[in-house]
Amino acid sequence: MHRASVLLFLSSALVLGAAFARAEFQLSSPEFEDGGMLTERHVFAGFGCSGDNQSPALAWSDPPEGTESFALLVHDPDAPIASGWWHWVLIDIPADTRALTANAGDPAAGLAPEGSRQIVTDFGVPGWGGPCPPEGREPHRYNFTLVALDTAQLEIPEGASTALVAFMVEGAKLGEARLTGLYQR
């Protein structure tokens, strides 16, 4: 009888633990799967590329408890320079936001969440700069990293480098969710 009681207790604990377990922070897009190809809609318009230069729609769920804001960093680690290439940096995304509409990366479109800030990327301007890797190479990875932060607003000076922004984001990070898109010319 004692053994049966112990087994019943352990089984109950496992079931209750699973019921109360925190779901994992996740990032997704209706426009591409994780590890899938980005499209001409997303590709940069310039540097020999002729895409539409629209940022993809993104959605997320289950951020860590205590999240005060989010930062989105889009980086190509395969770019032919040591530091990779920053394609989009959006900070101070309000904590109650759970999605970005397609083309939210265009500052002129006004589609980014109110209060958020577009940071100057390696293209030299704020907002989304789509993929445009060198021709004839392996597909490049475009890492979309959404970071949950413990502060509502990052103290980032105007004109700050993406390296400084990434450093400040890391210092306020509660958790992160990642989605990777690929592109090749």
C-alpha positions as CSV (number, residue, x, y, z in Angstrom):
1,M,0.0,0.0,0.0
2,H,2.8,2.4,0.9
3,R,4.4,1.9,-2.6
4,A,1.1,2.6,-4.3
5,S,0.7,5.8,-2.3
6,V,4.2,6.9,-3.3
7,L,3.5,6.2,-7.0
8,L,0.2,8.0,-6.8
9,F,1.8,11.0,-5.2
10,L,4.7,11.1,-7.7
11,S,2.2,10.8,-10.7
12,S,0.1,13.6,-9.3
13,A,3.1,15.8,-8.8
14,L,4.2,15.2,-12.4
15,V,0.8,16.0,-13.8
16,L,0.4,19.2,-11.6
17,G,3.9,20.3,-12.5
18,A,3.2,20.0,-16.2
19,A,-0.1,21.9,-15.8
20,F,1.7,24.8,-14.0
21,A,4.9,24.7,-16.1
22,R,5.6,28.0,-17.8
23,A,5.3,27.9,-21.6
24,E,8.4,28.7,-23.6
25,F,8.9,32.2,-25.0
26,Q,8.5,31.8,-28.8
27,L,8.8,34.0,-31.9
28,S,7.2,33.1,-35.2
29,S,6.2,34.6,-38.6
30,P,3.3,33.9,-40.8
31,E,5.6,34.7,-43.8
32,F,8.4,32.1,-43.2
33,E,9.1,29.1,-41.1
34,D,12.1,28.9,-38.8
35,G,15.0,27.9,-41.1
36,G,12.9,28.8,-44.1
37,M,13.6,31.2,-47.0
38,L,12.8,34.9,-46.9
39,T,11.2,36.2,-50.1
40,E,11.7,39.0,-52.6
41,R,9.2,40.9,-50.6
42,H,11.8,41.1,-47.7
43,V,14.9,41.7,-49.9
44,F,16.7,45.0,-49.9
45,A,16.1,47.5,-52.7
46,G,19.7,48.6,-53.5
47,F,23.3,47.3,-53.6
48,G,22.3,45.2,-56.7
49,C,19.2,43.7,-55.1
50,S,15.7,44.6,-56.2
51,G,13.3,43.4,-53.5
52,D,10.4,45.3,-51.9
53,N,12.5,45.8,-48.6
54,Q,9.5,45.0,-46.3
55,S,10.1,43.6,-42.9
56,P,8.1,40.4,-42.2
57,A,5.2,40.2,-39.9
58,L,6.2,38.7,-36.5
59,A,4.3,37.3,-33.5
60,W,5.4,36.1,-30.1
61,S,4.0,34.4,-27.0
62,D,4.8,33.6,-23.4
63,P,7.4,36.2,-22.6
64,P,9.2,35.8,-19.2
65,E,7.5,37.1,-16.1
66,G,8.6,40.7,-15.3
67,T,9.0,41.8,-19.0
68,E,8.8,45.6,-19.2
69,S,9.6,45.9,-22.9
70,F,11.1,44.1,-25.9
71,A,13.9,44.7,-28.3
72,L,14.1,43.1,-31.8
73,L,17.6,42.6,-33.3
74,V,18.0,41.2,-36.8
75,H,21.5,40.1,-37.7
76,D,23.3,38.3,-40.5
77,P,26.3,36.5,-39.0
78,D,27.3,35.2,-42.5
79,A,28.0,38.7,-43.9
80,P,31.5,38.9,-45.4
81,I,32.7,41.2,-42.5
82,A,33.9,40.1,-39.1
83,S,31.0,41.6,-37.2
84,G,28.2,40.4,-39.5
85,W,25.5,42.8,-40.6
86,W,22.7,44.4,-38.6
87,H,19.5,44.5,-40.7
88,W,17.0,45.9,-38.1
89,V,17.0,47.0,-34.5
90,L,13.8,48.1,-32.9
91,I,13.8,48.9,-29.2
92,D,11.4,50.0,-26.4
93,I,8.6,47.8,-27.8
94,P,5.8,48.0,-25.2
95,A,5.5,44.9,-23.0
96,D,1.9,44.3,-24.0
97,T,2.8,44.0,-27.7
98,R,2.6,40.5,-29.1
99,A,3.1,41.1,-32.9
100,L,4.6,43.4,-35.5
101,T,2.7,43.9,-38.7
102,A,4.4,43.4,-42.1
103,N,6.5,46.5,-43.0
104,A,6.7,47.7,-39.4
105,G,10.4,48.2,-40.2
106,D,9.7,51.2,-42.5
107,P,9.8,54.3,-40.2
108,A,7.8,56.3,-42.8
109,A,4.9,53.8,-42.7
110,G,4.3,54.4,-39.0
111,L,3.5,50.7,-38.3
112,A,5.9,50.1,-35.5
113,P,4.3,50.1,-32.0
114,E,3.8,53.5,-30.4
115,G,6.8,54.4,-28.2
116,S,9.2,52.0,-29.9
117,R,12.4,53.3,-31.5
118,Q,14.1,52.3,-34.8
119,I,17.9,52.3,-34.5
120,V,20.3,53.0,-37.3
121,T,21.5,49.8,-38.8
122,D,24.6,48.9,-40.9
123,F,22.7,50.3,-43.9
124,G,23.3,53.8,-42.3
125,V,19.6,54.5,-41.7
126,P,17.0,53.4,-39.1
127,G,14.5,50.6,-39.9
128,W,14.5,47.4,-41.8
129,G,17.2,46.8,-44.5
130,G,16.4,43.5,-46.1
131,P,18.8,40.7,-47.2
132,C,21.2,41.3,-50.0
133,P,24.0,38.9,-49.7
134,P,26.8,38.5,-52.3
135,E,25.8,36.4,-55.3
136,G,26.9,32.8,-55.7
137,R,27.4,32.0,-52.0
138,E,25.7,29.7,-49.5
139,P,22.5,31.0,-48.0
140,H,22.9,33.6,-45.3
141,R,21.2,33.3,-42.0
142,Y,19.1,36.2,-40.8
143,N,18.6,35.8,-37.0
144,F,15.5,37.5,-35.7
145,T,16.1,37.7,-31.9
146,L,13.3,39.1,-29.8
147,V,14.6,40.0,-26.3
148,A,12.4,40.4,-23.3
149,L,13.8,43.2,-21.1
150,D,13.5,44.2,-17.4
151,T,13.1,47.9,-18.3
152,A,10.4,49.8,-20.1
153,Q,13.0,52.0,-21.9
154,L,16.6,51.5,-22.7
155,E,18.9,54.5,-22.1
156,I,20.3,54.6,-25.6
157,P,21.6,57.9,-26.9
158,E,20.6,59.2,-30.3
159,G,22.9,57.8,-33.0
160,A,24.2,55.0,-30.9
161,S,25.9,52.1,-32.7
162,T,24.2,48.7,-33.0
163,A,27.1,47.3,-30.9
164,L,26.2,49.6,-28.0
165,V,22.5,48.8,-28.4
166,A,23.2,45.1,-28.3
167,F,25.4,45.5,-25.2
168,M,22.6,47.5,-23.4
169,V,20.0,44.9,-24.5
170,E,22.2,42.1,-23.1
171,G,22.4,43.9,-19.7
172,A,18.6,44.1,-19.4
173,K,17.7,40.7,-20.8
174,L,15.2,38.4,-19.1
175,G,15.0,36.0,-22.0
176,E,15.0,35.7,-25.7
177,A,13.2,34.0,-28.6
178,R,14.8,33.4,-32.0
179,L,13.6,32.8,-35.5
180,T,16.0,32.3,-38.4
181,G,15.3,33.1,-42.1
182,L,17.6,32.2,-45.0
183,Y,18.3,34.0,-48.2
184,Q,20.6,33.4,-51.2
185,R,21.3,35.1,-54.5
